[in-house]
Amino acid sequence: TGACVSRVQRLAWLLRDGRVVRGPVPAGFGPPDQATPAGSFHVVWKDREHRSRDYGTDMPNSVFFAAGGIAFHAGPLDAPSHGCVHLTDVDSAAFFDGLNVGDAVEVR
């Protein structure tokens, strides 16, 4: 189980047993000065109703996977994040429900 992200294509996929179970779905990312990091990560924690202390914003369905509070979460696809992966409300709920602590996340 895990997730894959393409920053170039602005898409994300949810995987189970090596098969795509959701996606590709549209995704939003950080601008160049706050770029979503590329690499291999693992889910470290989840919070259904997270609120960012740094930015004072709600981050529904947060699935944290990289240092600095980088997560999948519900957010506008057309507005830049602070490095997170924005998903629609429905897709972020599916990623929240489908990913568990320790699952792999690949960002390219």
Protein Blocks (a to p, Z undefined) as FASTA:
>chain_A
ZZdddfklopacddeehiafbdcdddddddfklcccedddddfbdcfkbccfklopaceh
iacfbehhiacddddfkbccehiacddfklmmmmmmmpcehiacddZZ
